[in-house]
Amino acid sequence: MKKVILTTGGTGGHIYPAIAVADSLREKGVECSFVGTKHRMEKDILGRSKYKFIGLDVIPLSIKKPLSFFKMFKSIIQAIFIVMRERPEAVIGFGNYISVPILVAGLILGKKVYLQEQNANLGFANKLLYRFADKSFLAFEKTYDELPIKYYRRLEVTGNPLRKEVYLADRQTEREKLKIEEDEKVLLITGGSLGAKSINDALLKKWNLALEDKKVRIYWATGEGHFEEVNNKVKKYKANDVIKPYFENMPNIMAAADLIVCRAGALTISEIIELAVPAILVPYQSIKVGQYENAKILEEAGAAFVHRNSEAEIAIDRAFDLIKDPKEMARMKVQLKIMQKENAAERIANDIDIWGN
């Protein structure tokens, strides 16, 4: 049986694309195992999964923390023994410093090495190692702009690997499940699992707009840490409005939505494209996260509007205006459909060079 090691961790944005690729490889009879850290969320998510998980004691490199360099060196040594023991045909990294030890071990031992980048701009690990990888799978064409032409032959734009639920979600089916009327519009507002205070505060100030239009149903995911505050402040809402900390069936609600107001994480952008949901994006401000660059991809394609955190109230105003403009939303949906790619997880599984003839 062929084997592949996938290395990922830190955030769901790195972990879930890796699981999607592993699921596609598993369906093809490939044995997959994961390597991450002992002390971040991957140990729990992958620990509960059907895959073997190995945790390393690696932390972000920092000049202020000399121990970080020692732990990275030690993890690379451990990773070499892991690769020697597991004997995989290939190693696939999904970004983040966590992936560095196994990827370096794979290169040292002459294994096929692949990278997958979720964001518009390369993260630290992929920027460090793309020169040495057999191939880098990119989510967006824009990433070509920051790389030398001589490496283009080793780049492939696949889109982001997404959960199966996203590919299977059908707009009409999901609207029927949620008992949404033909003439009813659905506005989904979310800041992700952690929530976004700027978006929540803006909607609280503009809540009268939500109450005015009886044909607009609101699905508002406040985030766990913000739910109690929001719930205490919203004294009145329409019978069909739904306010929760987070929606476990988020892909289903996204598929049913006419418009979404949200952050601009890489997977969120890819889900918006796949489900063709017009969007108003309020990117997280941190340069390290790269959400603004992700958001600009949709804005430049005419598929979304982008507002900064300080403009969150303007974003909410725009949402209530836009949802009453079916022609503009239809135009945005067309642009999103133009951007759609085939199933990225299956494409990556097919395109790694472990199959021979």
C-alpha positions in Angstrom: 0.0 0.0 0.0 1.2 3.5 -0.9 1.8 5.9 2.0 1.7 9.7 2.3 2.5 11.9 5.3 0.6 15.1 5.6 1.9 17.8 7.9 -0.3 20.6 9.1 -1.5 22.4 12.2 -2.1 25.6 14.1 -5.4 26.7 12.7 -8.5 25.1 11.0 -7.5 26.9 7.9 -4.4 24.7 7.6 -5.9 21.5 9.1 -9.2 21.1 7.2 -7.6 21.3 3.6 -5.2 18.7 4.7 -8.0 16.4 5.9 -9.9 16.9 2.6 -6.8 15.8 0.6 -6.2 12.8 3.0 -9.8 11.8 2.5 -9.4 11.8 -1.3 -6.1 9.9 -1.1 -7.7 7.3 1.3 -10.5 6.7 -1.2 -7.7 5.8 -3.7 -6.3 3.2 -1.3 -3.4 5.4 0.1 -2.5 5.1 3.7 -2.3 8.6 5.2 -0.8 9.8 8.5 -0.4 13.3 10.0 2.4 15.1 11.7 1.7 18.3 13.7 2.5 19.7 17.2 1.7 18.2 20.6 0.2 21.4 21.9 -2.1 23.0 19.2 -5.6 22.2 17.9 -4.5 19.6 15.4 -3.7 17.2 18.3 -7.4 17.2 19.2 -9.0 17.4 15.7 -6.7 14.7 14.2 -6.6 12.8 17.4 -10.3 12.2 17.0 -10.0 11.3 13.3 -9.5 8.0 11.6 -5.9 9.0 10.8 -2.6 8.3 12.7 -1.3 11.4 14.3 2.2 12.2 15.5 2.9 15.3 17.6 6.2 17.1 17.7 7.4 19.7 20.2 7.9 22.6 17.8 7.1 26.3 18.4 7.4 29.4 16.2 10.9 30.6 15.5 11.8 33.8 17.3 15.2 35.5 18.0 13.7 36.4 21.4 13.2 32.7 22.1 16.5 30.8 21.5 14.7 27.7 22.7 12.6 27.8 19.6 15.6 27.1 17.3 16.7 24.2 19.5 13.1 22.8 19.4 13.0 23.2 15.6 16.4 21.4 15.2 15.3 18.6 17.5 12.0 18.2 15.7 13.8 18.0 12.3 15.9 15.1 13.7 12.8 13.4 15.0 11.1 14.0 11.7 13.9 12.3 9.9 13.3 9.1 12.0 9.6 9.4 11.4 10.0 9.5 7.6 12.5 6.6 7.8 10.1 4.6 9.8 6.9 5.4 7.8 8.6 5.2 4.4 6.0 7.4 2.6 6.0 7.9 -1.2 5.4 11.6 -0.6 5.2 14.3 2.0 2.6 17.1 1.7 2.8 20.3 3.7 0.0 22.7 4.3 1.9 25.8 5.5 2.7 27.1 8.9 6.0 26.6 10.8 4.6 23.3 12.0 5.1 21.8 8.6 8.9 22.6 8.4 10.4 19.6 10.2 8.7 16.9 8.2 9.2 18.8 4.9 12.9 19.2 5.6 13.2 15.6 6.6 11.4 14.6 3.3 13.9 16.7 1.3 16.9 15.3 3.1 15.7 11.7 2.5 14.9 12.3 -1.1 11.1 11.9 -0.9 8.6 13.6 -3.2 7.7 16.9 -1.4 4.5 18.9 -2.2 3.2 22.1 -0.7 -0.3 23.6 -0.6 -0.9 27.3 0.0 -4.4 28.4 1.1 -3.9 32.2 0.9 -3.2 34.7 -1.8 0.3 35.3 -0.5 2.7 32.5 0.5 3.1 31.9 4.3 6.5 31.5 6.1 7.0 27.8 5.5 5.9 27.7 1.9 8.0 30.8 1.1 11.0 29.1 2.6 10.5 25.8 0.8 8.8 26.3 -2.6 12.1 26.3 -4.4 12.8 22.7 -3.3 9.3 21.2 -3.6 8.3 19.0 -6.5 5.1 21.0 -6.9 3.2 23.7 -5.0 -0.6 23.7 -5.2 -2.0 27.2 -5.1 -5.5 28.4 -4.2 -5.3 31.6 -6.3 -3.6 32.8 -9.5 -2.5 35.9 -7.7 0.2 34.0 -5.9 2.2 33.8 -9.2 2.9 37.5 -8.8 5.3 37.1 -5.9 7.3 34.1 -7.4 10.1 34.0 -10.0 9.0 32.9 -13.5 11.6 30.0 -13.4 9.5 28.2 -10.8 6.1 28.5 -12.6 6.4 25.0 -14.1 6.3 23.7 -10.5 3.2 25.6 -9.6 -0.4 24.6 -10.1 -3.6 26.5 -9.3 -6.2 24.1 -7.9 -8.2 26.2 -5.5 -8.4 25.2 -1.9 -9.4 21.7 -0.8 -12.8 22.0 0.9 -15.0 19.9 3.1 -17.3 17.5 1.2 -20.3 19.2 2.7 -19.4 22.3 0.7 -19.3 20.5 -2.7 -22.5 18.6 -1.8 -24.6 21.7 -0.7 -27.3 22.6 -3.1 -29.0 26.0 -2.8 -32.6 24.9 -3.5 -32.4 21.8 -1.3 -30.9 23.8 1.6 -33.6 26.5 1.3 -36.3 23.9 1.4 -34.7 22.3 4.5 -34.7 25.7 6.2 -38.3 26.4 5.1 -37.3 29.6 3.3 -40.1 31.2 1.2 -39.6 31.9 -2.5 -39.7 35.7 -2.0 -37.6 35.6 1.2 -34.0 36.8 1.2 -31.3 35.3 3.5 -28.5 37.4 4.9 -25.8 35.5 6.7 -23.5 37.5 9.0 -20.5 35.8 10.7 -17.1 36.5 12.0 -16.1 32.9 12.1 -16.0 30.5 15.1 -14.3 33.2 17.3 -16.6 36.0 16.0 -15.7 39.5 14.9 -16.5 42.3 17.4 -16.4 45.0 14.8 -19.1 43.2 12.7 -21.2 42.4 15.8 -21.1 46.0 17.1 -22.0 47.4 13.7 -25.0 45.1 13.3 -26.2 46.0 16.8 -26.2 49.7 15.9 -28.0 48.9 12.6 -30.4 46.3 14.0 -33.4 48.5 13.1 -32.6 47.7 9.5 -33.0 44.0 10.2 -36.4 44.6 11.8 -37.7 46.8 9.0 -37.7 44.3 6.2 -39.9 41.3 7.0 -38.7 39.5 3.8 -35.0 39.4 4.9 -34.2 36.5 7.2 -31.0 37.0 9.3 -28.6 34.2 10.3 -26.1 35.8 12.7 -23.2 33.8 14.1 -21.8 36.0 16.8 -18.8 33.8 17.9 -18.7 32.0 21.3 -17.2 34.9 23.2 -19.6 37.5 22.0 -23.0 35.6 22.1 -24.0 36.5 25.6 -23.4 40.3 25.0 -25.3 40.2 21.7 -28.1 38.2 23.1 -28.5 40.7 26.0 -28.6 43.7 23.7 -31.0 42.3 21.0 -34.3 42.8 22.6 -36.4 42.1 19.6 -36.1 40.1 16.3 -38.2 38.6 13.7 -39.6 35.1 14.2 -37.4 33.7 11.4 -34.2 35.4 12.4 -31.6 33.1 14.0 -28.8 34.3 16.3 -26.3 31.7 17.6 -22.7 31.6 18.7 -21.8 29.5 15.6 -23.6 27.3 13.0 -22.4 23.8 12.8 -24.2 23.5 9.4 -22.5 26.6 8.1 -22.0 25.2 4.5 -25.7 24.5 4.3 -26.6 28.0 5.5 -24.1 29.6 3.1 -25.6 27.6 0.2 -29.0 28.9 1.1 -27.9 32.5 1.6 -28.4 35.3 -0.9 -25.6 37.4 0.7 -23.0 37.0 3.3 -21.1 39.5 5.5 -17.9 37.9 6.9 -14.2 37.9 7.4 -11.9 36.9 4.5 -10.0 33.8 5.7 -8.7 31.7 2.8 -11.2 28.9 3.2 -14.1 31.3 3.6 -13.1 32.9 0.3 -12.9 29.5 -1.4 -16.3 28.5 0.0 -17.9 31.7 -1.2 -16.5 31.0 -4.7 -17.7 27.3 -4.7 -21.2 28.2 -3.4 -21.4 31.4 -5.5 -22.6 33.5 -2.7 -22.2 37.3 -3.2 -20.2 38.7 -0.3 -19.4 41.9 1.7 -16.0 41.2 3.3 -14.5 42.9 6.4 -11.0 41.4 6.5 -9.2 40.8 9.8 -6.6 43.6 9.9 -3.4 41.7 10.8 -0.9 41.7 7.9 0.4 38.3 9.1 -3.0 36.7 8.4 -3.3 38.1 4.8 -7.0 38.4 4.8 -7.0 41.8 3.0 -5.1 40.2 0.0 -7.6 37.4 -0.1 -10.5 39.8 -0.1 -9.1 41.9 -2.9 -9.2 38.8 -5.2 -13.0 38.8 -5.0 -13.3 42.5 -5.1 -11.1 42.8 -8.2 -13.2 40.1 -9.9 -16.4 42.1 -9.2 -17.7 39.3 -6.9 -17.5 41.1 -3.5 -17.3 44.4 -1.7 -14.5 45.0 0.8 -14.6 47.2 3.9 -12.0 47.7 6.6 -12.8 47.1 10.3 -13.4 50.8 10.8 -16.0 50.7 8.0 -18.0 47.8 9.5 -21.2 50.0 9.9 -20.9 51.0 6.2 -20.6 47.3 5.4 -23.8 46.5 7.2 -25.6 49.4 5.5 -24.4 48.2 2.2 -25.6 44.6 3.0 -29.2 45.8 3.6 -29.1 47.8 0.4 -27.5 45.1 -1.7 -29.9 42.4 -0.7 -32.7 44.4 -2.2 -30.8 44.6 -5.5 -31.3 41.2 -7.2 -29.7 42.4 -10.5 -26.4 43.3 -8.8 -26.4 40.1 -6.7 -27.0 38.1 -9.9 -24.1 39.8 -11.6 -21.8 39.0 -8.6 -22.9 35.3 -8.7 -21.9 35.1 -12.4 -18.4 36.4 -11.5 -18.1 33.9 -8.7 -19.1 31.0 -11.0 -16.4 32.1 -13.5 -13.8 31.7 -10.6 -14.9 28.2 -9.7 -12.4 25.3 -9.9 -12.9 21.5 -9.9 -12.7 19.6 -6.6 -9.2 20.7 -5.4 -8.7 17.8 -3.0 -9.3 15.2 -5.7 -7.1 17.2 -8.2 -4.2 17.3 -5.7 -4.6 13.6 -4.8 -4.4 12.8 -8.6 -1.5 15.1 -9.3 1.0 14.1 -6.7 3.5 11.7 -8.4 3.0 8.5 -6.5 1.0 6.6 -9.0 3.6 5.4 -11.5 2.1 4.3 -14.8 
